[in-house]
């Protein structure tokens, strides 16, 4: 997963190499930082935030209504990383893979905001 920081670092690095070829040696620390950030993203345990306009709860099932098209993600270890992904890409996490939410249900919280009350 490429983070915004590593993408921006890579784009800046590429632009600097195209403008002044002699900067290749000076750019090595930026390359190392981008690789470190990408490796941290692979090792991170991400937390996710989904927003919806409403909910329905019955028979032990919580259904989100009017779900945001983007899901927020963040981690603080081994490095602070934050971003978002399309909710359509997030949904398969519930049932696909050996670490799916179906196989290993995540901890969760439900926060309801109604006018000025939480």
Secondary structure, 3 states (H helix, E strand, C coil): CCCHHHHHHHHHHHHHHHHCHHHHCCCHHHHHHHHHHHHHHHHCCCEEECCEEEEEEECCEEEEEEECCEEEEEECCCCCEEEEEEHHHHHHHHCCCCCCCCCCCCCCCCCCCECCEC
